[in-house]
């Protein structure tokens, strides 16, 4: 517990599953939004490929559907890390859902559990 907190390493790492989801990413306070592509998702966030970089620490609003028949979710989140993927020129953003997004986190957790179950 103490060492993990000291090193800022999360004690519990959420289970992720691979997906291919279109995601709308809009920076809070900015008029523009980007269309991205989520590669994996967990209860805590997602990894999204984007055509333009966003700053780590930026607050964003994500919009996505977990499947074609699921409701459209809008989630407040934060850009945790951004890297460049050279082979296709896209930027990869690790995006963490805000703690307050309990409803969205629950929906994503149920989706991941179903996906991993089979």
Biopython code that builds the backbone (N, CA, C, O; Angstrom):
import numpy as np
from Bio.PDB.StructureBuilder import StructureBuilder

atoms = [
    (1, "UNK", "N", (0.801, -1.200, 0.000)),
    (1, "UNK", "CA", (0.000, 0.000, 0.000)),
    (1, "UNK", "C", (0.841, 1.260, 0.000)),
    (1, "UNK", "O", (0.738, 2.071, -0.921)),
    (2, "UNK", "N", (1.695, 1.446, 1.044)),
    (2, "UNK", "CA", (2.448, 2.693, 1.186)),
    (2, "UNK", "C", (3.423, 2.888, 0.025)),
    (2, "UNK", "O", (3.480, 3.966, -0.566)),
    (3, "UNK", "N", (4.189, 1.845, -0.299)),
    (3, "UNK", "CA", (5.177, 1.955, -1.377)),
    (3, "UNK", "C", (4.493, 2.232, -2.704)),
    (3, "UNK", "O", (4.967, 3.052, -3.490)),
    (4, "UNK", "N", (3.370, 1.546, -2.960)),
    (4, "UNK", "CA", (2.647, 1.770, -4.206)),
    (4, "UNK", "C", (2.147, 3.206, -4.294)),
    (4, "UNK", "O", (2.215, 3.828, -5.354)),
    (5, "UNK", "N", (1.639, 3.736, -3.168)),
    (5, "UNK", "CA", (1.185, 5.141, -3.152)),
    (5, "UNK", "C", (2.368, 6.071, -3.384)),
    (5, "UNK", "O", (2.264, 7.036, -4.141)),
    (6, "UNK", "N", (3.480, 5.786, -2.739)),
    (6, "UNK", "CA", (4.673, 6.617, -2.851)),
    (6, "UNK", "C", (5.165, 6.659, -4.299)),
    (6, "UNK", "O", (5.601, 7.703, -4.784)),
    (7, "UNK", "N", (5.092, 5.549, -4.963)),
    (7, "UNK", "CA", (5.547, 5.467, -6.355)),
    (7, "UNK", "C", (4.448, 5.816, -7.354)),
    (7, "UNK", "O", (4.672, 5.767, -8.563)),
    (8, "UNK", "N", (3.272, 6.165, -6.860)),
    (8, "UNK", "CA", (2.116, 6.489, -7.711)),
    (8, "UNK", "C", (1.744, 5.330, -8.626)),
    (8, "UNK", "O", (1.296, 5.539, -9.753)),
    (9, "UNK", "N", (1.930, 4.119, -8.139)),
    (9, "UNK", "CA", (1.542, 2.929, -8.892)),
    (9, "UNK", "C", (0.196, 2.470, -8.358)),
    (9, "UNK", "O", (0.059, 2.242, -7.156)),
    (10, "UNK", "N", (-0.799, 2.329, -9.220)),
    (10, "UNK", "CA", (-2.101, 1.907, -8.705)),
    (10, "UNK", "C", (-2.026, 0.509, -8.108)),
    (10, "UNK", "O", (-1.387, -0.385, -8.664)),
    (11, "UNK", "N", (-2.686, 0.335, -6.975)),
    (11, "UNK", "CA", (-2.687, -0.964, -6.300)),
    (11, "UNK", "C", (-3.425, -2.001, -7.135)),
    (11, "UNK", "O", (-2.985, -3.144, -7.259)),
    (12, "UNK", "N", (-4.572, -1.580, -7.716)),
    (12, "UNK", "CA", (-5.363, -2.509, -8.500)),
    (12, "UNK", "C", (-5.373, -2.026, -9.945)),
    (12, "UNK", "O", (-5.816, -0.915, -10.234)),
    (13, "UNK", "N", (-4.891, -2.854, -10.834)),
    (13, "UNK", "CA", (-4.913, -2.512, -12.249)),
    (13, "UNK", "C", (-6.163, -3.152, -12.846)),
    (13, "UNK", "O", (-6.373, -4.360, -12.729)),
    (14, "UNK", "N", (-6.988, -2.328, -13.487)),
    (14, "UNK", "CA", (-8.237, -2.848, -14.039)),
    (14, "UNK", "C", (-7.962, -3.798, -15.202)),
    (14, "UNK", "O", (-7.003, -3.628, -15.954)),
    (15, "UNK", "N", (-8.815, -4.784, -15.327)),
    (15, "UNK", "CA", (-8.728, -5.727, -16.437)),
    (15, "UNK", "C", (-9.176, -5.017, -17.707)),
    (15, "UNK", "O", (-10.195, -4.326, -17.718)),
    (16, "UNK", "N", (-8.414, -5.192, -18.761)),
    (16, "UNK", "CA", (-8.723, -4.545, -20.044)),
    (16, "UNK", "C", (-9.144, -5.593, -21.066)),
    (16, "UNK", "O", (-8.834, -6.779, -20.949)),
    (17, "UNK", "N", (-9.859, -5.108, -22.069)),
    (17, "UNK", "CA", (-10.110, -5.982, -23.217)),
    (17, "UNK", "C", (-9.885, -5.178, -24.491)),
    (17, "UNK", "O", (-10.070, -3.962, -24.533)),
    (18, "UNK", "N", (-9.480, -5.901, -25.519)),
    (18, "UNK", "CA", (-9.241, -5.262, -26.818)),
    (18, "UNK", "C", (-10.583, -4.939, -27.458)),
    (18, "UNK", "O", (-11.527, -5.725, -27.386)),
    (19, "UNK", "N", (-10.651, -3.778, -28.081)),
    (19, "UNK", "CA", (-11.870, -3.342, -28.756)),
    (19, "UNK", "C", (-11.473, -2.624, -30.038)),
    (19, "UNK", "O", (-10.293, -2.361, -30.273)),
    (20, "UNK", "N", (-12.445, -2.317, -30.847)),
    (20, "UNK", "CA", (-12.248, -1.381, -31.950)),
    (20, "UNK", "C", (-13.471, -0.481, -31.963)),
    (20, "UNK", "O", (-14.494, -0.790, -32.574)),
    (21, "UNK", "N", (-13.335, 0.641, -31.271)),
    (21, "UNK", "CA", (-14.441, 1.568, -31.088)),
    (21, "UNK", "C", (-14.078, 2.939, -31.630)),
    (21, "UNK", "O", (-12.959, 3.413, -31.436)),
    (22, "UNK", "N", (-15.019, 3.575, -32.309)),
    (22, "UNK", "CA", (-14.847, 4.982, -32.648)),
    (22, "UNK", "C", (-15.144, 5.801, -31.405)),
    (22, "UNK", "O", (-16.114, 5.535, -30.694)),
    (23, "UNK", "N", (-14.313, 6.790, -31.146)),
    (23, "UNK", "CA", (-14.451, 7.624, -29.955)),
    (23, "UNK", "C", (-14.343, 9.089, -30.368)),
    (23, "UNK", "O", (-13.456, 9.459, -31.137)),
    (24, "UNK", "N", (-15.240, 9.912, -29.857)),
    (24, "UNK", "CA", (-15.140, 11.352, -30.046)),
    (24, "UNK", "C", (-14.453, 11.912, -28.814)),
    (24, "UNK", "O", (-14.887, 11.661, -27.690)),
    (25, "UNK", "N", (-13.377, 12.673, -29.019)),
    (25, "UNK", "CA", (-12.620, 13.250, -27.915)),
    (25, "UNK", "C", (-12.647, 14.761, -28.066)),
    (25, "UNK", "O", (-12.137, 15.302, -29.047)),
    (26, "UNK", "N", (-13.244, 15.443, -27.091)),
    (26, "UNK", "CA", (-13.296, 16.902, -27.118)),
    (26, "UNK", "C", (-12.633, 17.469, -25.884)),
    (26, "UNK", "O", (-12.922, 17.047, -24.764)),
    (27, "UNK", "N", (-11.734, 18.437, -26.090)),
    (27, "UNK", "CA", (-11.099, 19.084, -24.943)),
    (27, "UNK", "C", (-12.088, 20.024, -24.287)),
    (27, "UNK", "O", (-12.788, 20.767, -24.975)),
    (28, "UNK", "N", (-12.154, 20.001, -22.971)),
    (28, "UNK", "CA", (-13.046, 20.877, -22.233)),
    (28, "UNK", "C", (-12.664, 22.327, -22.513)),
    (28, "UNK", "O", (-11.497, 22.701, -22.396)),
    (29, "UNK", "N", (-13.648, 23.135, -22.880)),
    (29, "UNK", "CA", (-13.394, 24.545, -23.161)),
    (29, "UNK", "C", (-12.949, 24.822, -24.585)),
    (29, "UNK", "O", (-12.774, 25.983, -24.956)),
    (30, "UNK", "N", (-12.763, 23.795, -25.386)),
    (30, "UNK", "CA", (-12.365, 23.964, -26.790)),
    (30, "UNK", "C", (-13.534, 23.580, -27.685)),
    (30, "UNK", "O", (-14.297, 22.667, -27.368)),
    (31, "UNK", "N", (-13.665, 24.276, -28.791)),
    (31, "UNK", "CA", (-14.791, 24.024, -29.695)),
    (31, "UNK", "C", (-14.588, 22.757, -30.522)),
    (31, "UNK", "O", (-15.556, 22.095, -30.897)),
    (32, "UNK", "N", (-13.339, 22.422, -30.805)),
    (32, "UNK", "CA", (-13.094, 21.295, -31.705)),
    (32, "UNK", "C", (-13.077, 19.965, -30.963)),
    (32, "UNK", "O", (-12.828, 19.902, -29.759)),
    (33, "UNK", "N", (-13.346, 18.916, -31.713)),
    (33, "UNK", "CA", (-13.223, 17.572, -31.177)),
    (33, "UNK", "C", (-12.528, 16.711, -32.217)),
    (33, "UNK", "O", (-12.510, 17.047, -33.401)),
    (34, "UNK", "N", (-11.960, 15.609, -31.774)),
    (34, "UNK", "CA", (-11.244, 14.679, -32.642)),
    (34, "UNK", "C", (-11.979, 13.349, -32.678)),
    (34, "UNK", "O", (-12.579, 12.932, -31.687)),
    (35, "UNK", "N", (-11.928, 12.699, -33.810)),
    (35, "UNK", "CA", (-12.437, 11.338, -33.910)),
    (35, "UNK", "C", (-11.246, 10.409, -33.724)),
    (35, "UNK", "O", (-10.271, 10.474, -34.472)),
    (36, "UNK", "N", (-11.336, 9.552, -32.729)),
    (36, "UNK", "CA", (-10.266, 8.616, -32.446)),
    (36, "UNK", "C", (-10.763, 7.191, -32.528)),
    (36, "UNK", "O", (-11.911, 6.924, -32.882)),
    (37, "UNK", "N", (-9.871, 6.292, -32.192)),
    (37, "UNK", "CA", (-10.130, 4.865, -32.318)),
    (37, "UNK", "C", (-9.599, 4.186, -31.065)),
    (37, "UNK", "O", (-8.390, 4.172, -30.834)),
    (38, "UNK", "N", (-10.490, 3.622, -30.253)),
    (38, "UNK", "CA", (-10.065, 2.947, -29.024)),
    (38, "UNK", "C", (-9.585, 1.541, -29.340)),
    (38, "UNK", "O", (-10.232, 0.801, -30.082)),
    (39, "UNK", "N", (-8.448, 1.184, -28.769)),
    (39, "UNK", "CA", (-7.856, -0.137, -28.974)),
    (39, "UNK", "C", (-8.115, -1.074, -27.808)),
    (39, "UNK", "O", (-8.240, -2.285, -27.987)),
    (40, "UNK", "N", (-8.193, -0.504, -26.614)),
    (40, "UNK", "CA", (-8.572, -1.318, -25.468)),
    (40, "UNK", "C", (-9.284, -0.431, -24.466)),
    (40, "UNK", "O", (-9.149, 0.792, -24.470)),
    (41, "UNK", "N", (-10.047, -1.091, -23.607)),
    (41, "UNK", "CA", (-10.859, -0.366, -22.643)),
    (41, "UNK", "C", (-10.870, -1.134, -21.332)),
    (41, "UNK", "O", (-10.808, -2.363, -21.316)),
    (42, "UNK", "N", (-10.949, -0.398, -20.243)),
    (42, "UNK", "CA", (-11.092, -0.989, -18.918)),
    (42, "UNK", "C", (-12.061, -0.123, -18.136)),
    (42, "UNK", "O", (-12.500, 0.928, -18.604)),
    (43, "UNK", "N", (-12.381, -0.578, -16.953)),
    (43, "UNK", "CA", (-13.263, 0.190, -16.076)),
    (43, "UNK", "C", (-12.691, 1.579, -15.809)),
    (43, "UNK", "O", (-13.444, 2.517, -15.549)),
    (44, "UNK", "N", (-11.379, 1.719, -15.871)),
    (44, "UNK", "CA", (-10.743, 2.986, -15.532)),
    (44, "UNK", "C", (-10.433, 3.909, -16.684)),
    (44, "UNK", "O", (-10.129, 5.082, -16.468)),
    (45, "UNK", "N", (-10.502, 3.402, -17.919)),
    (45, "UNK", "CA", (-10.169, 4.272, -19.043)),
    (45, "UNK", "C", (-9.965, 3.499, -20.325)),
    (45, "UNK", "O", (-10.376, 2.345, -20.454)),
    (46, "UNK", "N", (-9.315, 4.166, -21.280)),
    (46, "UNK", "CA", (-9.090, 3.532, -22.576)),
    (46, "UNK", "C", (-7.833, 4.073, -23.234)),
    (46, "UNK", "O", (-7.322, 5.137, -22.883)),
    (47, "UNK", "N", (-7.352, 3.302, -24.201)),
    (47, "UNK", "CA", (-6.220, 3.693, -25.022)),
    (47, "UNK", "C", (-6.782, 4.065, -26.383)),
    (47, "UNK", "O", (-7.420, 3.243, -27.042)),
    (48, "UNK", "N", (-6.545, 5.318, -26.812)),
    (48, "UNK", "CA", (-7.185, 5.840, -28.019)),
    (48, "UNK", "C", (-6.133, 6.370, -28.986)),
    (48, "UNK", "O", (-5.258, 7.142, -28.593)),
    (49, "UNK", "N", (-6.215, 5.959, -30.244)),
    (49, "UNK", "CA", (-5.373, 6.509, -31.304)),
    (49, "UNK", "C", (-6.049, 7.757, -31.849)),
    (49, "UNK", "O", (-7.249, 7.749, -32.124)),
    (50, "UNK", "N", (-5.274, 8.840, -32.008)),
    (50, "UNK", "CA", (-5.809, 10.126, -32.439)),
    (50, "UNK", "C", (-4.959, 10.718, -33.560)),
    (50, "UNK", "O", (-3.755, 10.471, -33.617)),
    (51, "UNK", "N", (-5.576, 11.501, -34.458)),
    (51, "UNK", "CA", (-4.809, 12.107, -35.544)),
    (51, "UNK", "C", (-3.967, 13.303, -35.095)),
    (51, "UNK", "O", (-3.042, 13.701, -35.802)),
    (52, "UNK", "N", (-4.275, 13.881, -33.931)),
    (52, "UNK", "CA", (-3.526, 15.017, -33.399)),
    (52, "UNK", "C", (-3.204, 14.746, -31.936)),
    (52, "UNK", "O", (-3.940, 14.027, -31.261)),
    (53, "UNK", "N", (-2.106, 15.319, -31.441)),
    (53, "UNK", "CA", (-1.774, 15.095, -30.030)),
    (53, "UNK", "C", (-2.635, 15.954, -29.113)),
    (53, "UNK", "O", (-3.081, 17.036, -29.497)),
    (54, "UNK", "N", (-2.859, 15.470, -27.919)),
    (54, "UNK", "CA", (-3.474, 16.251, -26.859)),
    (54, "UNK", "C", (-2.479, 16.296, -25.706)),
    (54, "UNK", "O", (-1.660, 15.389, -25.556)),
    (55, "UNK", "N", (-2.546, 17.332, -24.903)),
    (55, "UNK", "CA", (-1.589, 17.487, -23.810)),
    (55, "UNK", "C", (-1.928, 16.571, -22.638)),
    (55, "UNK", "O", (-3.088, 16.454, -22.243)),
    (56, "UNK", "N", (-0.911, 15.931, -22.093)),
    (56, "UNK", "CA", (-1.107, 15.159, -20.868)),
    (56, "UNK", "C", (-1.619, 16.110, -19.796)),
    (56, "UNK", "O", (-1.127, 17.230, -19.658)),
    (57, "UNK", "N", (-2.604, 15.655, -19.044)),
    (57, "UNK", "CA", (-3.218, 16.488, -18.020)),
    (57, "UNK", "C", (-4.461, 17.214, -18.496)),
    (57, "UNK", "O", (-5.201, 17.769, -17.684)),
    (58, "UNK", "N", (-4.703, 17.219, -19.808)),
    (58, "UNK", "CA", (-5.886, 17.907, -20.342)),
    (58, "UNK", "C", (-7.153, 17.175, -19.927)),
    (58, "UNK", "O", (-7.188, 15.945, -19.890)),
    (59, "UNK", "N", (-8.185, 17.933, -19.617)),
    (59, "UNK", "CA", (-9.492, 17.370, -19.305)),
    (59, "UNK", "C", (-10.266, 17.253, -20.604)),
    (59, "UNK", "O", (-10.327, 18.201, -21.388)),
    (60, "UNK", "N", (-10.859, 16.080, -20.832)),
    (60, "UNK", "CA", (-11.579, 15.840, -22.078)),
    (60, "UNK", "C", (-12.951, 15.238, -21.789)),
    (60, "UNK", "O", (-13.217, 14.726, -20.702)),
    (61, "UNK", "N", (-13.796, 15.319, -22.788)),
    (61, "UNK", "CA", (-15.084, 14.644, -22.762)),
    (61, "UNK", "C", (-15.038, 13.593, -23.856)),
    (61, "UNK", "O", (-14.816, 13.916, -25.023)),
    (62, "UNK", "N", (-15.249, 12.325, -23.481)),
    (62, "UNK", "CA", (-15.250, 11.216, -24.437)),
    (62, "UNK", "C", (-16.687, 10.860, -24.774)),
    (62, "UNK", "O", (-17.557, 10.880, -23.904)),
    (63, "UNK", "N", (-16.934, 10.537, -26.025)),
    (63, "UNK", "CA", (-18.223, 10.022, -26.440)),
    (63, "UNK", "C", (-18.012, 8.729, -27.209)),
    (63, "UNK", "O", (-17.204, 8.685, -28.137)),
    (64, "UNK", "N", (-18.735, 7.669, -26.830)),
    (64, "UNK", "CA", (-18.556, 6.374, -27.508)),
    (64, "UNK", "C", (-19.718, 5.442, -27.186)),
    (64, "UNK", "O", (-20.469, 5.652, -26.234)),
    (65, "UNK", "N", (-19.839, 4.412, -28.009)),
    (65, "UNK", "CA", (-20.757, 3.288, -27.763)),
    (65, "UNK", "C", (-19.904, 2.040, -27.606)),
    (65, "UNK", "O", (-18.964, 1.820, -28.370)),
    (66, "UNK", "N", (-20.235, 1.227, -26.616)),
    (66, "UNK", "CA", (-19.485, -0.008, -26.405)),
    (66, "UNK", "C", (-19.864, -1.066, -27.436)),
    (66, "UNK", "O", (-19.063, -1.948, -27.743)),
    (67, "UNK", "N", (-21.069, -0.983, -27.966)),
    (67, "UNK", "CA", (-21.512, -1.869, -29.047)),
    (67, "UNK", "C", (-22.601, -1.138, -29.813)),
    (67, "UNK", "O", (-23.098, -0.107, -29.360)),
    (68, "UNK", "N", (-22.974, -1.670, -30.973)),
    (68, "UNK", "CA", (-23.945, -0.963, -31.821)),
    (68, "UNK", "C", (-25.306, -0.800, -31.157)),
    (68, "UNK", "O", (-26.058, 0.107, -31.517)),
    (69, "UNK", "N", (-25.639, -1.661, -30.193)),
    (69, "UNK", "CA", (-26.949, -1.575, -29.545)),
    (69, "UNK", "C", (-26.874, -1.030, -28.121)),
    (69, "UNK", "O", (-27.873, -1.054, -27.402)),
    (70, "UNK", "N", (-25.703, -0.536, -27.701)),
    (70, "UNK", "CA", (-25.593, 0.025, -26.357)),
    (70, "UNK", "C", (-25.789, 1.531, -26.410)),
    (70, "UNK", "O", (-25.623, 2.136, -27.469)),
    (71, "UNK", "N", (-26.140, 2.149, -25.282)),
    (71, "UNK", "CA", (-26.358, 3.597, -25.290)),
    (71, "UNK", "C", (-25.061, 4.364, -25.543)),
    (71, "UNK", "O", (-23.971, 3.874, -25.248)),
    (72, "UNK", "N", (-25.193, 5.561, -26.086)),
    (72, "UNK", "CA", (-24.047, 6.447, -26.302)),
    (72, "UNK", "C", (-23.631, 7.001, -24.943)),
    (72, "UNK", "O", (-24.445, 7.593, -24.235)),
    (73, "UNK", "N", (-22.375, 6.811, -24.583)),
    (73, "UNK", "CA", (-21.861, 7.280, -23.292)),
    (73, "UNK", "C", (-21.036, 8.544, -23.493)),
    (73, "UNK", "O", (-20.269, 8.641, -24.451)),
    (74, "UNK", "N", (-21.188, 9.495, -22.609)),
    (74, "UNK", "CA", (-20.290, 10.647, -22.555)),
    (74, "UNK", "C", (-19.634, 10.631, -21.185)),
    (74, "UNK", "O", (-20.309, 10.552, -20.158)),
    (75, "UNK", "N", (-18.315, 10.706, -21.185)),
    (75, "UNK", "CA", (-17.544, 10.491, -19.971)),
    (75, "UNK", "C", (-16.503, 11.595, -19.808)),
    (75, "UNK", "O", (-15.739, 11.875, -20.732)),
    (76, "UNK", "N", (-16.473, 12.219, -18.640)),
    (76, "UNK", "CA", (-15.406, 13.165, -18.316)),
    (76, "UNK", "C", (-14.154, 12.369, -17.984)),
    (76, "UNK", "O", (-14.204, 11.384, -17.248)),
    (77, "UNK", "N", (-13.023, 12.814, -18.543)),
    (77, "UNK", "CA", (-11.793, 12.039, -18.398)),
    (77, "UNK", "C", (-10.582, 12.955, -18.460)),
    (77, "UNK", "O", (-10.699, 14.158, -18.695)),
    (78, "UNK", "N", (-9.424, 12.361, -18.245)),
    (78, "UNK", "CA", (-8.169, 13.106, -18.292)),
    (78, "UNK", "C", (-7.147, 12.358, -19.133)),
    (78, "UNK", "O", (-7.031, 11.136, -19.047)),
    (79, "UNK", "N", (-6.405, 13.108, -19.951)),
    (79, "UNK", "CA", (-5.309, 12.525, -20.722)),
    (79, "UNK", "C", (-4.163, 12.251, -19.749)),
    (79, "UNK", "O", (-3.651, 13.171, -19.111)),
    (80, "UNK", "N", (-3.767, 10.993, -19.638)),
    (80, "UNK", "CA", (-2.707, 10.615, -18.703)),
    (80, "UNK", "C", (-1.346, 10.636, -19.393)),
    (80, "UNK", "O", (-0.353, 11.080, -18.816)),
    (81, "UNK", "N", (-1.312, 10.153, -20.634)),
    (81, "UNK", "CA", (-0.043, 10.014, -21.350)),
    (81, "UNK", "C", (-0.331, 10.032, -22.842)),
    (81, "UNK", "O", (-1.361, 9.523, -23.283)),
    (82, "UNK", "N", (0.580, 10.620, -23.626)),
    (82, "UNK", "CA", (0.443, 10.622, -25.084)),
    (82, "UNK", "C", (1.786, 10.218, -25.685)),
    (82, "UNK", "O", (2.833, 10.742, -25.305)),
    (83, "UNK", "N", (1.740, 9.279, -26.627)),
    (83, "UNK", "CA", (2.941, 8.873, -27.340)),
    (83, "UNK", "C", (2.663, 8.909, -28.831)),
    (83, "UNK", "O", (1.506, 8.928, -29.251)),
    (84, "UNK", "N", (3.719, 8.919, -29.628)),
    (84, "UNK", "CA", (3.573, 8.887, -31.080)),
    (84, "UNK", "C", (3.807, 7.469, -31.559)),
    (84, "UNK", "O", (4.749, 6.802, -31.131)),
    (85, "UNK", "N", (2.950, 7.020, -32.444)),
    (85, "UNK", "CA", (3.157, 5.721, -33.068)),
    (85, "UNK", "C", (3.643, 6.005, -34.482)),
    (85, "UNK", "O", (2.854, 6.420, -35.331)),
    (86, "UNK", "N", (4.893, 5.795, -34.743)),
    (86, "UNK", "CA", (5.505, 6.230, -35.987)),
    (86, "UNK", "C", (4.970, 5.531, -37.231)),
    (86, "UNK", "O", (4.836, 6.174, -38.272)),
    (87, "UNK", "N", (4.663, 4.249, -37.161)),
    (87, "UNK", "CA", (4.326, 3.512, -38.384)),
    (87, "UNK", "C", (3.080, 4.041, -39.093)),
    (87, "UNK", "O", (3.001, 3.970, -40.320)),
    (88, "UNK", "N", (2.110, 4.568, -38.353)),
    (88, "UNK", "CA", (0.928, 5.116, -39.029)),
    (88, "UNK", "C", (0.697, 6.587, -38.721)),
    (88, "UNK", "O", (-0.301, 7.170, -39.145)),
    (89, "UNK", "N", (1.626, 7.182, -37.981)),
    (89, "UNK", "CA", (1.554, 8.613, -37.738)),
    (89, "UNK", "C", (0.494, 9.065, -36.748)),
    (89, "UNK", "O", (0.258, 10.266, -36.613)),
    (90, "UNK", "N", (-0.147, 8.142, -36.057)),
    (90, "UNK", "CA", (-1.162, 8.528, -35.086)),
    (90, "UNK", "C", (-0.547, 8.717, -33.704)),
    (90, "UNK", "O", (0.521, 8.186, -33.400)),
    (91, "UNK", "N", (-1.234, 9.474, -32.891)),
    (91, "UNK", "CA", (-0.840, 9.668, -31.495)),
    (91, "UNK", "C", (-1.690, 8.748, -30.634)),
    (91, "UNK", "O", (-2.890, 8.602, -30.866)),
    (92, "UNK", "N", (-1.071, 8.134, -29.651)),
    (92, "UNK", "CA", (-1.791, 7.208, -28.780)),
    (92, "UNK", "C", (-1.924, 7.848, -27.406)),
    (92, "UNK", "O", (-0.929, 8.172, -26.758)),
    (93, "UNK", "N", (-3.169, 8.026, -26.974)),
    (93, "UNK", "CA", (-3.440, 8.668, -25.691)),
    (93, "UNK", "C", (-4.013, 7.659, -24.711)),
    (93, "UNK", "O", (-4.977, 6.955, -25.011)),
    (94, "UNK", "N", (-3.398, 7.600, -23.527)),
    (94, "UNK", "CA", (-3.972, 6.843, -22.420)),
    (94, "UNK", "C", (-4.903, 7.808, -21.701)),
    (94, "UNK", "O", (-4.468, 8.850, -21.211)),
    (95, "UNK", "N", (-6.178, 7.463, -21.640)),
    (95, "UNK", "CA", (-7.193, 8.363, -21.095)),
    (95, "UNK", "C", (-7.857, 7.699, -19.903)),
    (95, "UNK", "O", (-8.341, 6.571, -19.997)),
    (96, "UNK", "N", (-7.877, 8.407, -18.781)),
    (96, "UNK", "CA", (-8.428, 7.871, -17.536)),
    (96, "UNK", "C", (-9.780, 8.522, -17.256)),
    (96, "UNK", "O", (-9.904, 9.747, -17.257)),
    (97, "UNK", "N", (-10.798, 7.680, -17.013)),
    (97, "UNK", "CA", (-12.115, 8.199, -16.653)),
    (97, "UNK", "C", (-12.037, 8.868, -15.284)),
    (97, "UNK", "O", (-11.323, 8.389, -14.403)),
    (98, "UNK", "N", (-12.761, 9.963, -15.096)),
    (98, "UNK", "CA", (-12.823, 10.602, -13.785)),
    (98, "UNK", "C", (-13.468, 9.646, -12.781)),
    (98, "UNK", "O", (-14.327, 8.837, -13.131)),
    (99, "UNK", "N", (-13.036, 9.760, -11.539)),
    (99, "UNK", "CA", (-13.582, 8.909, -10.467)),
    (99, "UNK", "C", (-15.088, 9.078, -10.335)),
    (99, "UNK", "O", (-15.788, 8.134, -9.967)),
    (100, "UNK", "N", (-15.596, 10.277, -10.632)),
    (100, "UNK", "CA", (-17.022, 10.570, -10.458)),
    (100, "UNK", "C", (-17.907, 9.874, -11.491)),
    (100, "UNK", "O", (-19.131, 9.879, -11.358)),
    (101, "UNK", "N", (-17.303, 9.277, -12.517)),
    (101, "UNK", "CA", (-18.072, 8.663, -13.602)),
    (101, "UNK", "C", (-18.480, 7.229, -13.261)),
    (101, "UNK", "O", (-18.168, 6.301, -14.007)),
    (102, "UNK", "N", (-19.169, 7.049, -12.148)),
    (102, "UNK", "CA", (-19.503, 5.701, -11.663)),
    (102, "UNK", "C", (-20.400, 4.941, -12.643)),
    (102, "UNK", "O", (-20.196, 3.748, -12.866)),
    (103, "UNK", "N", (-21.383, 5.615, -13.226)),
    (103, "UNK", "CA", (-22.313, 4.931, -14.136)),
    (103, "UNK", "C", (-21.580, 4.416, -15.377)),
    (103, "UNK", "O", (-21.784, 3.275, -15.793)),
    (104, "UNK", "N", (-20.744, 5.243, -15.955)),
    (104, "UNK", "CA", (-19.983, 4.837, -17.140)),
    (104, "UNK", "C", (-18.976, 3.742, -16.786)),
    (104, "UNK", "O", (-18.807, 2.783, -17.539)),
    (105, "UNK", "N", (-18.313, 3.887, -15.647)),
    (105, "UNK", "CA", (-17.348, 2.871, -15.224)),
    (105, "UNK", "C", (-18.031, 1.517, -15.060)),
    (105, "UNK", "O", (-17.478, 0.488, -15.449)),
    (106, "UNK", "N", (-19.231, 1.517, -14.486)),
    (106, "UNK", "CA", (-19.986, 0.273, -14.297)),
    (106, "UNK", "C", (-20.361, -0.341, -15.642)),
    (106, "UNK", "O", (-20.245, -1.552, -15.825)),
    (107, "UNK", "N", (-20.808, 0.485, -16.579)),
    (107, "UNK", "CA", (-21.181, -0.010, -17.912)),
    (107, "UNK", "C", (-19.972, -0.614, -18.616)),
    (107, "UNK", "O", (-20.084, -1.661, -19.253)),
    (108, "UNK", "N", (-18.825, 0.035, -18.507)),
    (108, "UNK", "CA", (-17.609, -0.476, -19.144)),
    (108, "UNK", "C", (-17.163, -1.764, -18.468)),
    (108, "UNK", "O", (-16.765, -2.715, -19.141)),
    (109, "UNK", "N", (-17.227, -1.799, -17.136)),
    (109, "UNK", "CA", (-16.840, -3.014, -16.418)),
    (109, "UNK", "C", (-17.708, -4.202, -16.844)),
    (109, "UNK", "O", (-17.187, -5.293, -17.081)),
    (110, "UNK", "N", (-19.020, -4.000, -16.943)),
    (110, "UNK", "CA", (-19.912, -5.092, -17.399)),
    (110, "UNK", "C", (-19.545, -5.526, -18.822)),
    (110, "UNK", "O", (-19.534, -6.720, -19.120)),
    (111, "UNK", "N", (-19.247, -4.569, -19.693)),
    (111, "UNK", "CA", (-18.846, -4.873, -21.068)),
    (111, "UNK", "C", (-17.576, -5.711, -21.089)),
    (111, "UNK", "O", (-17.512, -6.717, -21.795)),
    (112, "UNK", "N", (-16.554, -5.306, -20.315)),
    (112, "UNK", "CA", (-15.280, -6.021, -20.277)),
    (112, "UNK", "C", (-15.472, -7.430, -19.739)),
    (112, "UNK", "O", (-14.924, -8.387, -20.285)),
    (113, "UNK", "N", (-16.252, -7.560, -18.665)),
    (113, "UNK", "CA", (-16.490, -8.887, -18.087)),
    (113, "UNK", "C", (-17.183, -9.809, -19.084)),
    (113, "UNK", "O", (-16.825, -10.983, -19.187)),
    (114, "UNK", "N", (-18.173, -9.294, -19.820)),
    (114, "UNK", "CA", (-18.847, -10.108, -20.845)),
    (114, "UNK", "C", (-17.892, -10.497, -21.959)),
    (114, "UNK", "O", (-17.898, -11.636, -22.426)),
    (115, "UNK", "N", (-17.067, -9.539, -22.384)),
    (115, "UNK", "CA", (-16.115, -9.801, -23.479)),
    (115, "UNK", "C", (-15.113, -10.874, -23.087)),
    (115, "UNK", "O", (-14.788, -11.746, -23.894)),
    (116, "UNK", "N", (-14.622, -10.817, -21.856)),
    (116, "UNK", "CA", (-13.626, -11.778, -21.418)),
    (116, "UNK", "C", (-14.218, -13.135, -21.090)),
    (116, "UNK", "O", (-13.517, -14.147, -21.103)),
    (117, "UNK", "N", (-15.521, -13.156, -20.795)),
    (117, "UNK", "CA", (-16.187, -14.421, -20.468)),
    (117, "UNK", "C", (-16.449, -15.265, -21.716)),
    (117, "UNK", "O", (-16.675, -16.473, -21.638)),
    (118, "UNK", "N", (-16.412, -14.595, -22.863)),
    (118, "UNK", "CA", (-16.574, -15.472, -23.982)),
    (118, "UNK", "C", (-17.221, -14.932, -25.171)),
    (118, "UNK", "O", (-17.385, -15.643, -26.162)),
]
sb = StructureBuilder()
sb.init_structure("model")
sb.init_model(0)
sb.init_chain("A")
sb.init_seg("    ")
for serial, (resi, resn, name, xyz) in enumerate(atoms, 1):
    if name == "N":
        sb.init_residue(resn, " ", resi, " ")
    sb.init_atom(name, np.array(xyz, "f"), 0.0, 1.0, " ", f" {name:<3s}", serial, name[0])
structure = sb.get_structure()
